[in-house]
């Protein structure tokens, strides 16, 4: 209960306070220019994915490249437009740990199912 009382005291009577009042640093949200930059990066990555899928690369390399490009796009979308980058750093760490664990598990399953063998 002691922690709850501290949290209530930190929030204050109004129900919210400025981040500077709680000792947490305020982070600047992205401008429209930064959103456009992320959009351009996502378009380039999507173009690379389409090119890769039609390139005639060996099956194992094709799957690996598409998986990697898709993962990079996913991380960009979650960390920027969904504002995870601007939340507490612990949320980003939990996301990255979970996404990495899921990626490793996915690759292990692909290897066990011999998806890369031709």
Backbone torsions as a table, in degrees:
resi	resn	phi	psi	omega
1	UNK	NA	-26.5	-177.8
2	UNK	-63.1	-39.8	178.8
3	UNK	-64.9	-36.1	179.0
4	UNK	-65.8	-40.3	177.9
5	UNK	-63.8	-38.2	177.6
6	UNK	-65.2	-40.6	179.9
7	UNK	-64.9	-41.6	178.0
8	UNK	-63.5	-40.0	178.5
9	UNK	-66.4	-33.1	179.8
10	UNK	-72.7	-37.3	-179.4
11	UNK	-70.6	-40.5	176.8
12	UNK	92.0	176.4	-175.8
13	UNK	-72.4	-29.0	-177.6
14	UNK	-74.3	-17.6	-177.9
15	UNK	98.3	-11.5	176.9
16	UNK	-159.0	157.1	178.0
17	UNK	-138.6	166.9	175.1
18	UNK	-71.7	147.2	-179.6
19	UNK	-57.7	-32.9	180.0
20	UNK	-65.4	-27.5	-179.6
21	UNK	-73.4	-21.8	-178.3
22	UNK	-97.7	-1.6	-179.7
23	UNK	90.3	-0.7	178.2
24	UNK	-90.9	140.0	179.6
25	UNK	-72.1	142.3	176.9
26	UNK	-87.4	131.3	178.1
27	UNK	-106.5	142.7	-178.8
28	UNK	-80.2	133.3	176.7
29	UNK	-79.5	154.9	-176.0
30	UNK	-66.7	149.1	176.1
31	UNK	-85.1	174.3	178.2
32	UNK	-60.9	-35.4	179.1
33	UNK	-61.3	-40.1	179.3
34	UNK	-68.7	-35.9	175.9
35	UNK	-64.9	-40.0	177.2
36	UNK	-63.3	-42.4	178.6
37	UNK	-59.7	-44.8	177.9
38	UNK	-64.1	-40.0	177.6
39	UNK	-60.9	-42.3	178.4
40	UNK	-64.4	-42.1	178.2
41	UNK	-61.4	-41.7	179.3
42	UNK	-65.9	-37.5	177.2
43	UNK	-64.8	-42.6	178.6
44	UNK	-63.0	-43.8	179.2
45	UNK	-64.5	-38.7	177.2
46	UNK	-65.1	-40.4	176.8
47	UNK	-61.5	-42.5	176.3
48	UNK	-61.5	-39.7	178.3
49	UNK	-63.0	-45.6	-179.8
50	UNK	-64.0	-45.2	179.2
51	UNK	-60.1	-43.5	-179.4
52	UNK	-61.4	-41.1	-177.1
53	UNK	-67.1	-26.7	179.0
54	UNK	-100.3	3.7	-171.7
55	UNK	-78.8	-16.9	-178.9
56	UNK	78.5	22.6	177.0
57	UNK	-66.2	157.7	174.5
58	UNK	-56.2	147.3	-173.2
59	UNK	-52.3	-47.4	-178.3
60	UNK	-63.7	-42.7	179.2
61	UNK	-68.1	-38.4	179.1
62	UNK	-60.2	-49.0	-179.6
63	UNK	-62.8	-43.7	-179.0
64	UNK	-62.6	-45.2	-179.4
65	UNK	-66.0	-43.3	178.7
66	UNK	-64.9	-39.2	177.8
67	UNK	-63.8	-44.9	179.7
68	UNK	-63.7	-45.4	179.2
69	UNK	-63.7	-41.4	177.8
70	UNK	-63.2	-39.2	179.3
71	UNK	-65.6	-42.5	179.0
72	UNK	-62.0	-43.1	178.1
73	UNK	-62.6	-42.7	179.9
74	UNK	-60.3	-46.1	-179.7
75	UNK	-63.1	-43.0	178.7
76	UNK	-60.1	-43.8	-178.7
77	UNK	-66.0	-41.3	-177.7
78	UNK	-72.0	-41.1	-175.5
79	UNK	-78.6	-28.5	-177.4
80	UNK	-101.5	-73.6	-175.1
81	UNK	-63.0	-26.9	179.3
82	UNK	-89.9	4.3	172.3
83	UNK	65.3	16.4	177.9
84	UNK	-62.7	-30.1	179.4
85	UNK	-62.7	-25.4	-175.1
86	UNK	-99.1	-1.6	176.1
87	UNK	-87.2	-174.9	177.2
88	UNK	-56.6	139.5	-176.6
89	UNK	-60.3	-25.4	178.9
90	UNK	-62.6	-36.7	179.2
91	UNK	-62.8	-42.4	178.4
92	UNK	-63.6	-42.4	179.3
93	UNK	-62.9	-44.3	178.4
94	UNK	-61.6	-41.7	179.0
95	UNK	-62.8	-47.5	-177.1
96	UNK	-64.9	-40.7	177.9
97	UNK	-63.4	-45.1	-179.6
98	UNK	-66.0	-43.8	179.6
99	UNK	-65.4	-39.8	178.2
100	UNK	-65.3	-44.0	177.6
101	UNK	-61.5	-41.9	178.3
102	UNK	-65.6	-40.4	178.2
103	UNK	-63.3	-43.2	179.0
104	UNK	-64.2	-44.6	178.6
105	UNK	-61.0	-42.6	179.1
106	UNK	-60.7	-45.3	179.1
107	UNK	-65.2	-38.2	177.9
108	UNK	-62.9	-43.2	178.6
109	UNK	-63.6	-43.0	177.1
110	UNK	-59.7	-41.6	178.3
111	UNK	-65.6	-41.3	179.4
112	UNK	-65.6	-33.0	178.8
113	UNK	-87.3	3.7	178.5
114	UNK	56.6	42.7	-179.7
115	UNK	-70.4	-22.5	-177.7
116	UNK	-92.0	-7.7	-179.1
117	UNK	-85.1	143.5	177.5
118	UNK	-118.7	NA	NA
